Amino acid sequence: MTGQPDGRVEVMAIPAARSQTRLLVPALMVIALVVAAVASLGTPLITSVATSFHVSLGSAQWTLTVTLLSGAVATPVLGRLGAGTYRRATILATLVVVVAGSALTVLPLPFAWLLIGRAAQGVGLGLTALMMGAARDHPRGARRCGDRPDLGGAPAGRSAPLDVAGAAALAAALLLVLFLAGERNLWSRHLPMAAGLALVTVALLCAWTVIELRSTTPLVDVRAMRHPAVAGASFATFVGGIGMYLLLTLITRYAQTPHGAGYGFGLTTFVAGLVLIPFSALGFVAGKLTPRLRTRTTDPVLLAGSAVVIGGGCALFAVARSDLAELFAAMGVLGFGVGGFSAAMPGVVLDVTPQRETSSAMGFNYVLRSVGYSLGSAIGGLTLTAGTDPGRPFPDDHAYTTAALVGIGAMAITTLTSLALARRRSSATHP
């Protein structure tokens, strides 16, 4: 039957394609839920992890930081592995890793195993790129019927070779960056060692850049950064990511701090998780509103406005956090700003990127955003650790104010960079 030239092949393929259509959407929804759970669970668990494992809050912060770091490295790697016919296998293997990591986080094992489990869960953050690829390829596959319009990937042949050396150099460099940013005692008590690790970090970043420039299939195409506008947009994403995630971790930790510390509300992990509801709700509203605003102004201006809103959330938390309603308000303002920022950023990057380099620029931008999130988590933990008196389990209240001011500074830099991009675009449009 399949060899007959009378069209019966297409007729027989249509039911299979429709069946795959019905399965694709639920599968993508499950993957999206996995990514959302991995990304959000770590923040409200920091305080309970410190208590349960009898470690400092600074050490407990690594349960969030290591997850974001793992996701930053996994995203380009999984994007490369799942670019061809191995998308289905890549997604399934990633889900297995996430499940295994989840098992490690619930078993009664030492703290080190919890970090390993959280790192394994972080690999799931890279599913976002695969999910977008599956959704993008699906309509074309459904129309052609002969393609595989599901998670199996587009019929594009074998995936490009994986840049193993680049992935290893990037992972090692980012781990050292976050370690140096998050370990206050290392700089105060072991300065020569810290300086030596800093030099190793610089060497690794330089080596990674050279590897990516020489590779025919780079993990992340750093050549896209030669365009000043792309470099500016990426810088704004990186610094903005620091400010966004820094405040997110501050508010949830503050809400869980027991009354005995002289501040805080002593919320349980579950109730503290409810503080995230305004963040998610207003983030959704901002994402829906941004396309309408885009018809009246430019993406760089929207990006700058979103950065101002996020900075406003940091300012609100810095001056008003004595009431739980104020925490909800600060989280809502943060969510609205993050939603607008995330919706406007792709337009900023695409507007200044040559069409043939779109994928490279977006991939590099996503990695920088993930690294910014990781660094924001580490800096937040470092700031609070610096404000913790010896012998006390919790930082002083003023440490949260200092951390919020750091967030304001990060968003101020992001705002100025975005306005510079807007001016550059205006000059190019009206010479």
Helices and strands as residue ranges (DSSP letters): H 8-53, H 57-60, H 62-81, H 87-106, H 111-122, G 123-126, H 127-144, H 164-182, H 184-189, H 191-214, G 222-226, H 228-256, G 259-261, H 269-274, H 276-294, H 299-319, H 324-351, G 355-357, H 358-386, H 397-429
